[in-house]
Amino acid sequence: MSRVARKFTISGLVQGVGFRYFAQRAAARHQVVGYVRNLPDGRVESLVEGSQRAVDSFREDFMTGPTYAEVVHLEEEVLDPEHRYSSFRIER
């Protein structure tokens, strides 16, 4: 099974609403690895690697976000998998 990598950057009301923890649960559910972190400008960034299906499923959840989030825009960047992640973590 080939591995794909994507970097998602999401904007809107996405900090202070549990978005990183939501992303961590979504990553476990879809079995992707990588990270999620808050950016200084108020956006949230996540880099994920996994099967195409798993990454697509994570993207759908990430676009929705937790209950109190309000997602306005999602940027998606296609990357080459680096295979350097063995788990999914919240970066500070």
LINPE-V926927 format. One record per backbone hydrogen bond with DSSP energy under -1.0 kcal/mol. NH is the residue of the N-H (numbers start at 0). CO is the residue of the C=O. E is the energy in kcal/mol with one decimal. If there is no record, write none. Layout:
# LINPE-V926927
NH:CO:E
NH:CO:E
This chain:
# LINPE-V926927
3:49:-3.1
5:47:-2.3
6:76:-2.4
7:45:-3.3
8:74:-2.1
9:43:-3.0
10:72:-2.6
12:69:-2.3
13:11:-1.5
21:17:-2.2
22:18:-2.6
23:19:-2.0
24:20:-2.0
25:21:-2.4
26:22:-2.6
27:23:-1.9
28:24:-2.3
29:25:-2.3
31:26:-1.9
32:48:-2.4
33:86:-2.3
34:46:-2.1
35:88:-1.7
36:44:-2.6
38:42:-3.0
41:38:-2.0
43:9:-2.1
44:36:-2.9
45:7:-2.8
46:34:-1.7
47:5:-2.7
48:32:-2.4
49:3:-2.0
54:50:-2.7
55:51:-2.5
56:52:-2.3
57:53:-2.5
58:54:-2.4
59:55:-1.9
60:56:-1.8
61:57:-3.1
62:58:-2.4
63:59:-1.1
64:60:-2.8
68:65:-1.5
69:12:-1.8
71:10:-3.1
72:10:-1.4
74:8:-3.0
76:6:-2.5
78:4:-2.1
88:33:-2.0
90:35:-2.8
